[in-house]
């Protein structure tokens, strides 16, 4: 054993070092007793007389190697006394800016106490509450179990704490500063906190963590950003958190936040938080939460800002998903597909299941709609209630006209104009809620925001069918009809566009013929099924058209009869010289006709010609005269003069017969369409 004079500080130095012990609140006698006990342990450590079976770091004597009277650093002396008596240990009120000896605590010594200390360094059940220290060296509690509640306030860590696989009662780092945190598979029984001006200049990595309480990162700052967008400021992949996760207040992340497969027992609260991880080339994630399961509400509202994609694909949300007042920015060109003018998703909810409301628009006096500077993906998602408004659609706002509908184009960092799409294929919802605009005209513009290919050659009917079904369920039958008609119209144009694409892909006679036939038949069907039949909703329209054609025909036939251009169709009567001489000027009023011959009535005649399934006998007995000119013993010819609003209009000789055949054709078409509509042969859906 060496001489104490060679290894211990001088008496003057020892007197100076007693100052920290004086701050512990011990009286002189207890303070001297503590000092004597520490010196005894120090001497035992020097001689190697350590308790049997104790590994290095599990005995207080292993840390009594500092050049002080006690062998501990000043802040360590105070901490040793305070944790034994369940007092908060405050060595500085604010975050230290340097590593002054009076504020320094070694990571190993802190870890020793966090594991309960030993008989000479007992730690109360309340655990450790320490404020204002500088943590020298590494605090490594990896794989440790039984870590006491550890609450470190405004402490500065020189190296990243290691808690991989550790099991802790409670862990709090409010206001601390550290170069990162490693806590893979960490277990915490009563909450984990990186809040209240916490700063991490490196990734906080806690994938697979099991936290029975809350994870509080409110007003924390997490920095781990890389130029390629692959830096993760906060990693919670596959974490299981029994309470809520708070990324709110002044929460800031420079780099992405990961929640892949995470399970959150209550809410995810990001109100007012900001995550910046966008790169000019795109592809970077701000908040990545695919397959996450969140039992409560997801708050991405009230000032939340994300620079980079927010991805909740295939996530399950137990309650509402609120984006009102949030800003989602990902104005970068798509990396896939032939059209590079499409913007990447700013908010991606593909396949998500939301068992409450998806709220994109619920403005209040202090709230504004969602701002999406990038595409919106809802494909395959399901929500119970959908709150939407044109002000929340993706795109850019007109600064000069703030009340105008948002433009679907945004400008990327390089000046390129990009179209912001709304991907709706497979998106289902039970109800349209709130005070949003859900009229048919507005929803058609909403549907038109889909990818162009989904409205052309690769037409997707489901978004139209879903919207029409919900509108009908909500009692908006007229709007539902309008949407259903729009689907049929779009679908017919899509078939024609597909034929054109086939011809462009493989030019040739066969594909050209198919293209011509597709366009001719498509235009005919558009006219017949769309313009005339209203895609199964045009019952009134067809009836009105039939009445109009009927009355128009009756008017023409009536004027033709007055001019002697309607004659009996039976040759026995028409070819009889006696009857021809007596009746040629006006057959319809001739008294010489046999009494059993059907009298001419323009309304009945027009109806008989028009309706193919009704035979009134008038058309059978009468027909228009269409001879080119007058003949001896015959009427004056077929030149018809129509009296139209005080004007006389002379029509060609063939006009009357043309009207006759046209009325027959129109009657067949309109009658067939009306029967198809009334019988349900023409499906509305």
Helices and strands as residue ranges (DSSP letters): H 4-7, H 11-22, H 28-47, G 60-63, H 74-84, E 89-90, G 101-103, E 104-106, H 107-114, E 117-118, E 121-122, E 128-131, E 134-136, E 150-153, E 156-157, E 161-162, E 167-168, E 171-172, E 177-178, E 181-182, E 187-188, E 192-193, E 199-200, E 204-205, E 210-211, E 215-216, E 221-223, E 232-235, E 240-241, E 245-246, E 252-254, E 256-258, E 263-264, E 268-269, E 274-276, E 285-288, E 293-294, E 298-299, E 305-307, E 309-311, E 316-317, E 321-322, E 327-329, E 345-348, E 353-359, E 371-373, E 375-377, E 382-387, G 390-392, E 409-411, E 417-419, E 422-423, E 428-432, H 440-447, G 452-455, H 462-473, H 477-505, H 509-525, I 526-532, G 534-536, H 539-562, E 566-568, H 571-574, H 577-583, G 587-589, H 602-610, H 618-621, E 622-624, E 640-644, E 647-651, H 655-679
